[in-house]
Amino acid sequence: MRSNSYEKYYGITTFGESHGKVIGVVIEDVKPGIEFPLERIRNALNKRKPGKGTFSSARKEKDELQILSGVFDGKTTGMPICLIVYNEDARSKDYEHLKDLFRPGHADFSYFKKFKIYDHRGGGRASGRETISRVAASGLVENILKDIQINIYPVKIGKFETTQTDLSFQNELSWRDKTNYKNLIEYLNNIKNEGNSIGGIVEVKITNIPAGLGDPVFEKLDANLAKAILSIGAVKGIEFGDGFCFAALKGDEANDQMNKKGFITNHNGGIIGGISTGNDLIFRFAVKPTPSINITQKTVTKDNKEVEFKSHGRHDICIIPRIIPVAEAMIKLVLSDAISHQKLISNENLQLSDYREAIDKIDEDILTALGRRQKISELIGKVKRENKIQIEDKEREEELLTRLKQKAKLWNIDESLVTNIWNNILSESKKRQ
Ligand SMILES: Cc1cc2nc3c(=O)[nH]c(=O)nc-3n(C[C@H](O)[C@H](O)[C@H](O)COP(=O)(O)O)c2cc1C
């Protein structure tokens, strides 16, 4: 599984562990000749950096961006762009006592069960540092978003909820309610003194978003946003518009009725049928309390001995301020993708380069599918050999070709072309079996 890649219009692959040498990203399919937005990426990385607020981890990292490839004379070359930052304040010794046990709330146990080996230092690949790569990549697609405005702020932290949203009220938590901010800080300080942590709910409000973004059925805008947001560590739930409150509504209360000016309400959060309606896009996601806490907890070692464990490392009391820039980055990647796809079907201002971009993308998809087919074909060969089943199956081959020819008719593809492609694929597969 290519689980480290986000294979969309702008393909990105992230790499690196919390205590490895570097964290980085490879970005493909960026058009050549674009001014590389160094300052924009630097600013985004600065927003994500740890060690800035009272409630965030004390790990001090410069997170200085290094460009390894794909940029020449300040412009993109159309080649894969590789960006890295060095891990400089990793203090791996802090994690030595964790080598053989599974920290509660962390991915140690599940990684161990899956891979039988994992880098325990600082969470390895499950660390919040992995998100540097996503933030860096999002800087490159930002210009595609044009006037779209993304606002992200917590609406609940522990027992505190916002009663108003004053976007001009700026603070380290992005808390938008002046009326209870002081009490919230006192509450968080108490949690810090206990050595504990706390979770919350974050709201996203995206304005100036055009109608028509997103696709039916598996590429729904809400589905893609949900996957992108849930791929961020510590995010445990997401709801769009009225979300789980829909359960208590009747149809006439939940439907977004319309008049000449547009939608009268926005219960659906700006997406219906997986496609944006032009209403503000609104969703909320839940963030769990930081797993690392300075409180004794029960766990087991790799050889299943029960032990008590207390974290001594540095951690955030509430991860929400750290997650906000990451959520923003993921939203930018999803929206820029949807906008780029929409441009291709809406025939607006399309130029030769746009068509070429689209066709290159399709060719790449065909190659990726072929690569996957070859791998599966090798596995089929292995299973057949192990079970002493004859490799060649003429009847199945004929059956498949007939089915493919029927499909080809729907797309107006010549029968002989399908037969040629199929015969080539098949003879290649046989060589590998
Ligand atoms: C930006 C960011 C920073 C994080 N910082 C910490 C941290 O300081 N301490 C910690 O225990 N977990 C931290 N986490 C959360 C863990 O990475 C995450 O909870 C853990 O890997 C388990 O995965 P899950 O919660 O998604 O199931 C952070 C996550 C993100 C996205």
Ligand as a Chemical Component Dictionary entry (heavy atoms), coordinates in Angstrom:
data_LIG
# 
_chem_comp.id                   LIG 
_chem_comp.type                 NON-POLYMER 
_chem_comp.pdbx_formal_charge   0 
_chem_comp.three_letter_code    LIG 
# 
loop_
_chem_comp_atom.comp_id 
_chem_comp_atom.atom_id 
_chem_comp_atom.alt_atom_id 
_chem_comp_atom.type_symbol 
_chem_comp_atom.charge 
_chem_comp_atom.model_Cartn_x 
_chem_comp_atom.model_Cartn_y 
_chem_comp_atom.model_Cartn_z 
_chem_comp_atom.pdbx_ordinal 
LIG C1  C1  C 0 0.686  18.441 14.984 1  
LIG C2  C2  C 0 0.573  17.312 15.978 2  
LIG C3  C3  C 0 1.294  17.366 17.155 3  
LIG C4  C4  C 0 1.207  16.338 18.088 4  
LIG N1  N1  N 0 1.902  16.427 19.252 5  
LIG C5  C5  C 0 1.815  15.444 20.160 6  
LIG C6  C6  C 0 2.533  15.533 21.391 7  
LIG O1  O1  O 0 3.247  16.502 21.677 8  
LIG N2  N2  N 0 2.410  14.496 22.260 9  
LIG C7  C7  C 0 1.608  13.417 22.015 10 
LIG O2  O2  O 0 1.504  12.540 22.848 11 
LIG N3  N3  N 0 0.896  13.317 20.862 12 
LIG C8  C8  C 0 0.990  14.293 19.939 13 
LIG N4  N4  N 0 0.274  14.189 18.772 14 
LIG C9  C9  C 0 -0.701 13.096 18.601 15 
LIG C10 C10 C 0 -0.139 11.779 18.254 16 
LIG O3  O3  O 0 0.658  11.898 17.102 17 
LIG C11 C11 C 0 -1.287 10.767 18.008 18 
LIG O4  O4  O 0 -2.284 10.906 18.961 19 
LIG C12 C12 C 0 -0.773 9.358  18.072 20 
LIG O5  O5  O 0 0.114  9.154  17.014 21 
LIG C13 C13 C 0 -1.870 8.299  17.987 22 
LIG O6  O6  O 0 -2.622 8.418  16.816 23 
LIG P1  P1  P 0 -4.194 8.726  16.834 24 
LIG O7  O7  O 0 -4.422 9.601  18.013 25 
LIG O8  O8  O 0 -4.458 9.437  15.544 26 
LIG O9  O9  O 0 -4.905 7.434  16.943 27 
LIG C14 C14 C 0 0.365  15.210 17.816 28 
LIG C15 C15 C 0 -0.333 15.163 16.608 29 
LIG C16 C16 C 0 -0.243 16.192 15.701 30 
LIG C17 C17 C 0 -1.031 16.123 14.421 31 
# 
loop_
_chem_comp_bond.comp_id 
_chem_comp_bond.atom_id_1 
_chem_comp_bond.atom_id_2 
_chem_comp_bond.value_order 
_chem_comp_bond.pdbx_ordinal 
LIG C1  C2  SING 1  
LIG C2  C3  SING 2  
LIG C2  C16 DOUB 3  
LIG C3  C4  DOUB 4  
LIG C4  N1  SING 5  
LIG C4  C14 SING 6  
LIG N1  C5  DOUB 7  
LIG C5  C6  SING 8  
LIG C5  C8  SING 9  
LIG C6  O1  DOUB 10 
LIG C6  N2  SING 11 
LIG N2  C7  SING 12 
LIG C7  O2  DOUB 13 
LIG C7  N3  SING 14 
LIG N3  C8  DOUB 15 
LIG C8  N4  SING 16 
LIG N4  C9  SING 17 
LIG N4  C14 SING 18 
LIG C9  C10 SING 19 
LIG C10 O3  SING 20 
LIG C10 C11 SING 21 
LIG C11 O4  SING 22 
LIG C11 C12 SING 23 
LIG C12 O5  SING 24 
LIG C12 C13 SING 25 
LIG C13 O6  SING 26 
LIG O6  P1  SING 27 
LIG P1  O7  DOUB 28 
LIG P1  O8  SING 29 
LIG P1  O9  SING 30 
LIG C14 C15 DOUB 31 
LIG C15 C16 SING 32 
LIG C16 C17 SING 33 
# 
